[in-house]
Amino acid sequence: MTETARTDGPASEADTPTSTDAVTRAPAPPSTDGSSATRGRTRYREVLGEPRFRLIFVSHTFAVIAETLRITTFSVLVYAATTSPLLSALAFAAGFLPHLPGSMLLGSLADRLPPRGLIAGGYLLGAAGTLLVALLHLPVGVSLLVVALVALPGPVFHGASGRLVAEFLEGDAYVLGRSLNNIAGSAAQLAGLALGGAAVAVLGARQALVPAAGLHLVAAAVVRLGLPRLPAPPADGTVVRASLTGNLRLLRTRAVRRLLLAQWLPSSFMGGAEGLIVAYAGQRHFQAGAYALLMAALPVGMLAGDLVVGRLLAPRTRERLVVPLTALMGLAVLGFALEPGQGVATVLLLVAGGTFAYQLGLQRPFLESLPQELHGQAFGLLGSGIMTLQGVAPVALGAAAGAASMATGTVMGLAGALILATAVWVATFHSRLPAAVAA
């Protein structure tokens, strides 16, 4: 989609009813082939038929495998060196906690620099940071700092990629493009976990980081050699000032703020519950290795949910299911308060993962709520908020469990109750959003 909604009024008035709820939409350009964009509904094969999106899709898949492999392997490496659960958890979180400050201070670069060099450079930076940790035998504290510094500009690269997807795909094709990236992300996480386990067993934790760097290099090569050179939009002002101003404009616009929170909150509470799976399996005395099955259930459910909701349902139906799917996620996680056994717990996590497809019903209204000149920054802010909150939520819930001496299942149930509360809040405004074109 090349033309999208612009928020009415200046940033200083963005929280007034006239400037936040009434959005003037520019008409979408006609489809060049007269197909899915104008019909309102499309198919996955049509989305993959766009060669530029296909290239972004392939590079994204390689990058997710690489990052999953790096995160898990680095956590193992730090734990082996320190035997500290806290430092191991910090190693896990170091790759995404810096995303929010990176988005706030550097996010405008996603709309200011040519995307081919920016995205390829991001993958190269990831490869370089991973190789530094793998080859130089740095102290643990320095290794953590390297990983955090490499992660800091992450929202810039992700924002530029998201901006391109919004430019390359129109209408329902854009929503299914996001769905395909979700599906690839879930499958790539599973592949990265499997590859990480095998690489650590065969090579050792430190040497297992080298394949992760190699996959980052492959992703960079795909973008650099395949993506055409596209110009950057004109930009004014310094990077930090433009980033802060742009983020403030986005967050002060009620429609944007609501749709950001609607995507941030359920995933962060779910991430908090996910972070307690290992402890839950231990407290319930499940068989050895059961935690791995439980952790794999979530991405498997996510993959299946995106396939079913994206492939079988019409755009308007997807959007009507946002609140019911969010509520079902909350109910599934709330079920852990009953201390279920391994089989039931696995089913609950499969259901919770499948309901992540609620986000597909928010993609179109979110895109249409954004000023076109802030697309890259907005997608970077969306991703950085999710990543940061998913890092903070497990720590917050774990601390709450310790302070209140609650069972792990009870704390996970609390996360489910918070997701349910979010669904109720989303219901207060979601029904007033403009409906999608019927298929």
RAZIGI-V543737 format. One record per residue. N is the residue number from 1. RES is the residue in one small letter. SS is DSSP state (alpha for helix, beta for strand, coil for the rest). OMEGA is omega in whole degrees, -180 to 180 (none if undefined). Layout:
# RAZIGI-V543737
N RES SS OMEGA
N RES SS OMEGA
This chain:
# RAZIGI-V543737
1 m coil -177
2 t coil 177
3 e coil 180
4 t coil -177
5 a coil 173
6 r beta 179
7 t coil -179
8 d coil 172
9 g coil 179
10 p coil -176
11 a alpha -176
12 s alpha -180
13 e alpha -169
14 a coil -179
15 d coil 176
16 t coil -178
17 p alpha -176
18 t alpha -175
19 s alpha -175
20 t alpha -177
21 d coil 178
22 a coil -177
23 v coil 178
24 t beta -176
25 r coil 173
26 a coil -179
27 p coil 178
28 a coil 179
29 p coil -180
30 p coil 177
31 s coil -179
32 t coil 180
33 d coil 177
34 g coil -174
35 s coil -164
36 s alpha -175
37 a alpha -179
38 t alpha 177
39 r alpha -176
40 g coil -180
41 r coil -179
42 t coil -180
43 r coil -180
44 y alpha -177
45 r alpha 178
46 e alpha 178
47 v alpha 179
48 l alpha 176
49 g coil 175
50 e coil -171
51 p alpha -179
52 r alpha 175
53 f alpha -179
54 r alpha 179
55 l alpha 177
56 i alpha -180
57 f alpha -179
58 v alpha -179
59 s alpha 178
60 h alpha -179
61 t alpha 177
62 f alpha -177
63 a alpha 180
64 v alpha 176
65 i alpha -179
66 a alpha -177
67 e alpha 177
68 t alpha 178
69 l alpha -179
70 r alpha -177
71 i alpha -177
72 t alpha -178
73 t alpha 180
74 f alpha 177
75 s alpha 178
76 v alpha -179
77 l alpha -179
78 v alpha 180
79 y alpha 179
80 a alpha -178
81 a alpha -172
82 t alpha -171
83 t coil -179
84 s coil 175
85 p alpha -180
86 l alpha -180
87 l alpha 177
88 s alpha 177
89 a alpha 178
90 l alpha 176
91 a alpha 178
92 f alpha -174
93 a alpha -173
94 a coil -178
95 g coil 180
96 f coil 177
97 l coil 179
98 p coil -176
99 h alpha -177
100 l alpha 176
101 p alpha 177
102 g alpha 179
103 s alpha -177
104 m alpha -174
105 l alpha -173
106 l alpha -171
107 g alpha -177
108 s alpha 179
109 l alpha 180
110 a alpha 179
111 d alpha -173
112 r coil -175
113 l coil 177
114 p coil -170
115 p alpha -177
116 r alpha 179
117 g alpha -178
118 l alpha -178
119 i alpha 178
120 a alpha 178
121 g alpha 177
122 g alpha 178
123 y alpha 177
124 l alpha 178
125 l alpha 177
126 g alpha 178
127 a alpha -178
128 a alpha 180
129 g alpha 179
130 t alpha 179
131 l alpha 177
132 l alpha -180
133 v alpha -176
134 a alpha -168
135 l alpha -171
136 l alpha 179
137 h coil -178
138 l coil 170
139 p coil -176
140 v alpha -179
141 g alpha 179
142 v alpha 178
143 s alpha 177
144 l alpha 179
145 l alpha 178
146 v alpha -179
147 v alpha -180
148 a alpha -180
149 l alpha 178
150 v alpha -179
151 a alpha -174
152 l alpha 180
153 p coil -179
154 g alpha -180
155 p alpha 178
156 v alpha -179
157 f alpha 179
158 h alpha 178
159 g alpha 177
160 a alpha 178
161 s alpha 178
162 g alpha 178
163 r alpha 180
164 l alpha 178
165 v alpha 179
166 a alpha 178
167 e alpha -175
168 f alpha -174
169 l coil -178
170 e coil 171
171 g alpha -178
172 d alpha 176
173 a alpha 178
174 y alpha -180
175 v alpha 180
176 l alpha 173
177 g alpha 175
178 r alpha 178
179 s alpha 179
180 l alpha 177
181 n alpha 176
182 n alpha 180
183 i alpha 179
184 a alpha 180
185 g alpha 179
186 s alpha 179
187 a alpha -180
188 a alpha 176
189 q alpha 178
190 l alpha 178
191 a alpha 179
192 g alpha 178
193 l alpha 180
194 a alpha 180
195 l alpha 179
196 g alpha 178
197 g alpha 180
198 a alpha -177
199 a alpha 178
200 v alpha -179
201 a alpha -175
202 v alpha -172
203 l alpha -169
204 g coil -173
205 a coil -176
206 r coil -179
207 q coil 179
208 a alpha 175
209 l alpha -177
210 v alpha 176
211 p alpha 178
212 a alpha 177
213 a alpha 179
214 g alpha 179
215 l alpha 173
216 h alpha 178
217 l alpha 177
218 v alpha 179
219 a alpha 178
220 a alpha -179
221 a alpha 179
222 v alpha -179
223 v alpha -175
224 r alpha -176
225 l alpha -173
226 g alpha -176
227 l coil 178
228 p coil 179
229 r coil -178
230 l coil -179
231 p coil 175
232 a coil 175
233 p coil 176
234 p coil -177
235 a coil 178
236 d coil 173
237 g coil 180
238 t coil -176
239 v alpha -176
240 v alpha -179
241 r alpha 179
242 a alpha 179
243 s alpha -180
244 l alpha -180
245 t alpha -180
246 g alpha 179
247 n alpha 178
248 l alpha 179
249 r alpha 180
250 l alpha -175
251 l alpha 179
252 r alpha 177
253 t coil -170
254 r alpha -178
255 a alpha 180
256 v alpha -177
257 r alpha 179
258 r alpha -177
259 l alpha 172
260 l alpha -179
261 l alpha 179
262 a alpha 177
263 q alpha -179
264 w alpha -166
265 l alpha -180
266 p alpha -179
267 s alpha 179
268 s alpha 177
269 f alpha 176
270 m alpha 177
271 g alpha 177
272 g alpha 177
273 a alpha 180
274 e alpha -179
275 g coil -180
276 l coil -176
277 i alpha -179
278 v alpha 180
279 a alpha 179
280 y alpha 179
281 a alpha 179
282 g alpha -179
283 q alpha -179
284 r coil 178
285 h coil 175
286 f coil 180
287 q coil -178
288 a coil 179
289 g coil -179
290 a alpha -179
291 y alpha -180
292 a alpha 177
293 l alpha 180
294 l alpha -179
295 m alpha 179
296 a alpha -177
297 a alpha -177
298 l alpha 178
299 p alpha 176
300 v alpha 177
301 g alpha 178
302 m alpha 180
303 l alpha -179
304 a alpha -179
305 g alpha 179
306 d alpha 178
307 l alpha -177
308 v alpha -176
309 v alpha -180
310 g alpha -174
311 r alpha -169
312 l alpha -173
313 l coil 177
314 a coil -179
315 p alpha -177
316 r alpha 179
317 t alpha 177
318 r alpha -177
319 e alpha 176
320 r alpha -176
321 l alpha -178
322 v alpha -177
323 v alpha 178
324 p alpha -180
325 l alpha 177
326 t alpha 179
327 a alpha 179
328 l alpha 174
329 m alpha 180
330 g alpha 180
331 l alpha 180
332 a alpha -180
333 v alpha 177
334 l alpha 179
335 g alpha 179
336 f alpha 177
337 a alpha 178
338 l alpha 178
339 e coil -178
340 p coil 176
341 g coil -173
342 q alpha -178
343 g alpha 180
344 v alpha 179
345 a alpha 178
346 t alpha 179
347 v alpha 179
348 l alpha 180
349 l alpha 174
350 l alpha 179
351 v alpha -180
352 a alpha 178
353 g alpha 180
354 g alpha -177
355 t alpha 174
356 f alpha 177
357 a alpha 174
358 y alpha -177
359 q alpha 179
360 l alpha 179
361 g alpha 179
362 l alpha -173
363 q alpha -179
364 r alpha 179
365 p alpha 178
366 f alpha 180
367 l alpha -177
368 e alpha 178
369 s coil -172
370 l coil 167
371 p coil -175
372 q alpha -178
373 e alpha 179
374 l alpha -178
375 h alpha -177
376 g alpha -180
377 q alpha -179
378 a alpha 179
379 f alpha 175
380 g alpha 178
381 l alpha 178
382 l alpha -178
383 g alpha -178
384 s alpha 177
385 g alpha 179
386 i alpha -177
387 m alpha -177
388 t alpha -179
389 l alpha 176
390 q alpha 175
391 g alpha -177
392 v alpha -173
393 a alpha 179
394 p alpha 179
395 v alpha -179
396 a alpha -180
397 l alpha 177
398 g alpha 178
399 a alpha 178
400 a alpha 180
401 a alpha 180
402 g alpha -177
403 a alpha -177
404 a alpha -179
405 s coil 179
406 m coil 174
407 a coil -178
408 t alpha 179
409 g alpha 178
410 t alpha 180
411 v alpha 176
412 m alpha 176
413 g alpha 175
414 l alpha 176
415 a alpha 177
416 g alpha 178
417 a alpha 178
418 l alpha 175
419 i alpha 177
420 l alpha 178
421 a alpha 177
422 t alpha 179
423 a alpha 178
424 v alpha 180
425 w alpha 179
426 v alpha -180
427 a alpha -178
428 t alpha -180
429 f alpha -173
430 h alpha -177
431 s coil -180
432 r coil 178
433 l coil 178
434 p coil -177
435 a coil 175
436 a coil 174
437 v coil -180
438 a coil 179
439 a coil none
